[in-house]
Amino acid sequence: SILRLTVQPGAKTNFHPECPALFHTNRGSGRVGKLEVRYHQNMILGEIYPEIGFITQAALDNGGVEIENTGTEPLVLTFDFPQHAHTKTPGAALAK
């Protein structure tokens, strides 16, 4: 499943999903835990950019990660979770 999170300029939140997750920065700049992230347009193949990261199990065991928007526009992150990552997927009804 995928979750998109938007954090407004100057705001911060604690993010604690049920399992580790990969994330991509889709807009803005900020911090995920200790990792500085920012969106780049015009990327060059083979270059390293601070827009992709991973939330580890160790981070979750320590209470999750703080996400802070340090920029002037919304920080938009997309989290990719593995199959069966959630005990209850928001918006999904149980089949009977």
C-alpha positions as CSV (number, residue, x, y, z in Angstrom):
1,S,0.0,0.0,0.0
2,I,1.0,3.6,-0.4
3,L,0.4,6.6,1.9
4,R,0.9,10.2,1.0
5,L,1.7,12.6,3.8
6,T,1.7,16.4,3.5
7,V,3.3,18.5,6.2
8,Q,2.7,22.3,6.0
9,P,5.6,24.8,6.3
10,G,7.0,25.1,9.8
11,A,5.0,22.1,11.0
12,K,6.2,18.8,12.3
13,T,4.7,15.4,13.2
14,N,5.7,12.1,14.7
15,F,5.2,9.2,12.2
16,H,4.9,5.7,13.5
17,P,3.7,3.2,11.0
18,E,3.2,-0.5,11.8
19,C,6.2,-1.6,9.8
20,P,9.3,-0.2,8.1
21,A,8.7,1.8,4.9
22,L,10.5,3.3,1.9
23,F,9.6,6.9,1.1
24,H,10.0,9.3,-1.7
25,T,10.0,13.1,-1.5
26,N,7.4,14.5,-4.0
27,R,7.6,18.2,-3.1
28,G,9.3,20.6,-0.7
29,S,12.1,20.1,1.8
30,G,12.5,19.1,5.4
31,R,13.7,16.3,7.7
32,V,12.7,12.7,8.3
33,G,14.3,11.7,11.5
34,K,17.9,12.8,11.1
35,L,17.8,12.7,7.3
36,E,17.5,16.0,5.4
37,V,15.2,15.5,2.4
38,R,14.3,17.7,-0.5
39,Y,12.6,17.3,-3.9
40,H,14.7,17.7,-7.0
41,Q,13.3,18.3,-10.5
42,N,15.9,17.8,-13.3
43,M,17.6,14.7,-11.9
44,I,20.6,13.0,-13.6
45,L,20.8,9.2,-13.8
46,G,23.5,7.9,-11.5
47,E,23.6,11.0,-9.2
48,I,22.6,10.6,-5.5
49,Y,19.8,12.8,-4.3
50,P,18.4,13.4,-0.8
51,E,14.8,12.5,-1.7
52,I,14.5,8.8,-1.0
53,G,14.8,7.2,2.4
54,F,13.8,4.3,4.6
55,I,12.2,4.2,8.0
56,T,13.8,1.2,9.8
57,Q,12.4,-1.1,12.4
58,A,14.9,0.3,14.9
59,A,13.4,3.8,14.4
60,L,9.9,2.3,14.9
61,D,11.1,0.5,18.1
62,N,12.2,3.9,19.4
63,G,8.8,5.5,18.9
64,G,8.8,6.4,15.2
65,V,10.4,9.4,13.4
66,E,9.8,13.1,13.6
67,I,9.0,14.6,10.2
68,E,9.5,18.4,9.9
69,N,8.9,20.8,7.1
70,T,11.8,23.2,7.0
71,G,10.9,24.8,3.7
72,T,8.4,27.4,2.5
73,E,6.0,25.1,0.6
74,P,4.2,21.9,1.7
75,L,6.5,18.8,2.2
76,V,4.9,15.9,0.4
77,L,6.2,12.4,1.1
78,T,4.9,9.1,-0.4
79,F,5.5,6.0,1.8
80,D,5.6,2.5,0.2
81,F,4.6,-0.4,2.4
82,P,5.0,-4.1,1.8
83,Q,2.0,-6.4,1.3
84,H,0.0,-7.1,4.5
85,A,1.8,-4.3,6.3
86,H,-1.2,-3.1,8.2
87,T,-3.5,-4.8,10.6
88,K,-6.3,-2.5,9.4
89,T,-6.0,-0.6,6.1
90,P,-7.8,2.7,6.4
91,G,-10.9,2.9,4.2
92,A,-11.0,-0.8,3.5
93,A,-14.1,-2.8,4.5
94,L,-14.0,-6.4,5.5
95,A,-15.5,-8.8,3.0
96,K,-18.2,-11.1,4.4
